[in-house]
Amino acid sequence: EVVECYYTTGQYDLLIKVFARNNKDLLHIIHNKLQPIGLSRTETLVSFKEAFRKKLPINVSK
């Protein structure tokens, strides 16, 4: 499933984070959920393990 989506600058327009059970599920998400909404090209990166996560006390709602 798609869990996060960000507009980006540079070479790519979007960064879309998905959770997939396996490679077959990942292909299903790309072909049946992302391509039908108009994505013309994708580049897939697989994360094996989170190195670290840091939360910052920043208030961005101003």
N, C-alpha and C positions, 0 to 999 in steps of 0.2 A: 504494500500500500504506500501511497505517497504520504509522507509525514511532515515534510517541510518544503518550502519553495521560496527562493530569493531571486530578485532582479539583481543583475551584476553589471559591472563595467568591464570593458576589455573584449577579449575574443568571443566570449559567450554571453548570451542574453539572460539565461536562467541557470540557477543551480537548484536541482530538485533532488531531495533526499528521499529514498524509498527503503522500506524494509521488505525483503523477499525471503521466502523459506528456502529456496534453492535456485539454481540457474534457470530451470524451466519456469518457475514463478516470476523471476526477473524478466525473462523474455516476454511472458504474458503481460506484465505491467507495461513494458516498453511498447509492444506492438498493439495492445488492445486498450490501453488507457492514455498513453502519452502521444503516440503518433496520430490517433484520430482527432486530437485537439489542434493539430497543425504543426507539431514539431517536425522539422525537416531533417534534422541530423542530431544524433546523440553521441556522447562519449561517456563510457561507463567506467567508473572507478569503484573498486571493491575495498571496503575497509575491513581489515582482519581483527583489529583490536584498538580500542581507544587508548591513546597515549596519556592524555590528561584532560581534565575539564576544569575550567576556572570561571566562577561567577563573579562578576564585578558589580558593586553597588552603585550603578548608574541609573539615574532617573531620566528616561528619554521621552516622557509624556508631556514635557513642557512646551 
